[in-house]
Amino acid sequence: MRYTVGHDRSEESMESKVRWFRSLPLSEKMDMLCYFTDLALELNPKLAYRKHAEQTQRNIRIISAS
């Protein structure tokens, strides 16, 4: 089953977005990863020169265990 992204606010839950993303073929998921990486580097070019990841102080949201 292929999920779609709608334009109704009721369809914008995090769970519906996760279902949509999971429905993508691997090639499209990789395209999205490249797109988001390019976007992050465009907004902050110094990201490419960071040597080590840093621990975040923010909360991490787990959608559901599957």
C-alpha positions as CSV (number, residue, x, y, z in Angstrom):
1,M,0.0,0.0,0.0
2,R,1.4,3.4,-1.0
3,Y,0.5,6.2,1.4
4,T,0.2,9.8,0.2
5,V,0.6,13.2,1.8
6,G,-2.6,15.1,1.9
7,H,-3.4,18.8,2.4
8,D,-5.9,18.3,5.3
9,R,-4.6,19.2,8.8
10,S,-6.0,15.9,10.2
11,E,-3.6,14.0,7.9
12,E,-0.5,15.8,9.3
13,S,0.1,13.6,12.3
14,M,3.6,12.4,12.9
15,E,2.4,8.8,12.5
16,S,0.9,9.4,9.1
17,K,4.1,11.0,7.9
18,V,6.1,8.0,9.2
19,R,3.7,5.6,7.4
20,W,4.2,7.7,4.2
21,F,8.0,7.7,4.5
22,R,8.1,3.9,5.2
23,S,6.0,3.3,2.1
24,L,8.7,4.9,-0.1
25,P,11.1,2.6,-2.0
26,L,14.7,2.7,-0.9
27,S,15.8,4.8,-3.8
28,E,13.3,7.5,-2.9
29,K,14.3,7.4,0.8
30,M,17.9,7.9,-0.3
31,D,16.9,10.8,-2.5
32,M,15.2,12.4,0.5
33,L,18.3,11.8,2.7
34,C,20.4,13.5,0.0
35,Y,17.9,16.4,-0.2
36,F,17.9,17.0,3.5
37,T,21.7,16.7,3.7
38,D,22.1,19.3,0.9
39,L,19.5,21.6,2.6
40,A,21.4,21.3,6.0
41,L,24.7,22.1,4.3
42,E,23.2,25.0,2.4
43,L,21.9,26.5,5.6
44,N,25.1,25.8,7.6
45,P,28.1,25.1,5.4
46,K,30.3,24.6,8.5
47,L,28.5,21.3,9.2
48,A,30.8,19.5,6.7
49,Y,33.8,20.4,8.8
50,R,32.6,19.2,12.2
51,K,34.7,16.3,13.4
52,H,32.6,14.8,16.1
53,A,28.9,14.6,16.9
54,E,27.8,16.2,20.1
55,Q,25.2,15.0,22.5
56,T,21.9,16.9,22.4
57,Q,20.2,18.3,25.4
58,R,16.8,18.1,23.6
59,N,14.2,15.4,24.0
60,I,13.9,12.6,21.4
61,R,10.5,11.5,20.4
62,I,9.9,7.8,19.7
63,I,6.8,7.5,17.4
64,S,6.2,3.8,18.0
65,A,8.1,0.6,18.5
66,S,7.7,-1.8,15.6
